Amino acid sequence: MNLALSDEQVLLREAARGALSRFKTLEAAREALDGHEDALPDLWPMAREAGWPGLLIDEEHGGAGLDAFDAMLVLGECGRVLASIKLLGHLAATAILNEAPAGASLLADLASGEQRAAYLPVKPPDDLAQEWTVDARVGSKREPAPSGGRGAPGEQVRVSGELAFVPDAPGADVLVGVAMLDTPQGTGGEPTGVAIETSADGVEVEPIMRYDATRSLAHVSLKEAPATVLDAPQSSLAAAWHLAQALLAAESVGSVETALDVSLGYAKERHTFGRPIGSYQAIKHSLTEVLRQLDNGRSLLYYAGWSRRGGPDEFALAASAARSVAGRALDQAARTMISVHGGIGATWEHDAPLYFRRAQLTRRLLGGTHGATDRVAGELMTAATAA
């Protein structure tokens, strides 16, 4: 296994960094939290120009035909500058459609960015729960996945359900995810891919903002909404959840990189008692711990990027491990960033609170960092029992 970046991947990462550098994303985030909701720049035209909407769509459908590893490089650069770009939900949704012939007609417009998709995050079963579940609006107890009637691939069925805190749902043209549809044998719901137009009757997308103005979120309500049945394999439906975990981990790693760079630079420049504060053990040890967690998260992230195609059986474990470690690394890096900068680090005069807000929201999305950690434990225990 070679986890070194290819020349093309290095170029992709540097091009993404250069494109994002044209926008003052941090200043816009601060203004948005101050009540100027229109302050955030529209980054979708830039993403379309760069070809990012089609990263995970095959070339025959107008996409780039790349893999999770490449998408993670782009999401990492977005995380570095807290870019409010709606790629997390779009990429996970297109990964499902790309594996479903019944959804092929949607791919051309999604690959070009003419339309945008959002992933309806439904968590696959694990050792703690045998059901497909969704995040709840309130509390930690997970709710049942959306459900609907019986239908063949390409047909329309009626789907009902509630999904909370759906990334990138506001403004999306199509919602793609999992619903429990009736089987011909009447044996209960079977996890099935569905595509739902947001303009359809019975679809309500309620935009919300929690902690982090740069993260587009919404509660999605489906009430007998018409949904196109997709023939995506059940394995690809589960893989979409893990892909979203890995993409979220990539964003987190990018944010940790910036937090560490800024903290380290300040520790070298700020002097007290005639010495740079970085020479004191308390500062050195805290920054070293952030570096340790960053390197650990990056290596797990690369492993997840490889395993989606290189070792599909390992993808659930790899993506969950990356999410678990990256989420904790971002929390540690954001807190350290505030601590190193002292009083100024806790005020609006500095960017540190923006990264802290990103960390606190990220650790709660898509099942939460704790959910990813639970899956890692379950996967390892299952492997140990089988050995």
FENBEL-V156485 format. One record per helix or strand of 2 or more residues. SS is the DSSP state (helix for helix, strand for strand). FROM is the first residue (numbers start at 0). TO is the last residue. If there is no record, write none. Layout:
BEGIN
ss=SS from=FROM to=TO
ss=SS from=FROM to=TO
END
This chain:
BEGIN
ss=helix from=6 to=19
ss=helix from=24 to=32
ss=helix from=36 to=38
ss=helix from=43 to=49
ss=helix from=51 to=53
ss=helix from=58 to=60
ss=helix from=67 to=79
ss=helix from=87 to=97
ss=helix from=100 to=111
ss=strand from=116 to=119
ss=strand from=132 to=133
ss=strand from=142 to=143
ss=strand from=146 to=147
ss=strand from=155 to=166
ss=strand from=173 to=181
ss=strand from=188 to=196
ss=strand from=202 to=207
ss=strand from=216 to=228
ss=helix from=233 to=268
ss=strand from=270 to=271
ss=strand from=274 to=275
ss=helix from=276 to=278
ss=helix from=280 to=309
ss=helix from=311 to=345
ss=helix from=351 to=361
ss=helix from=367 to=385
END
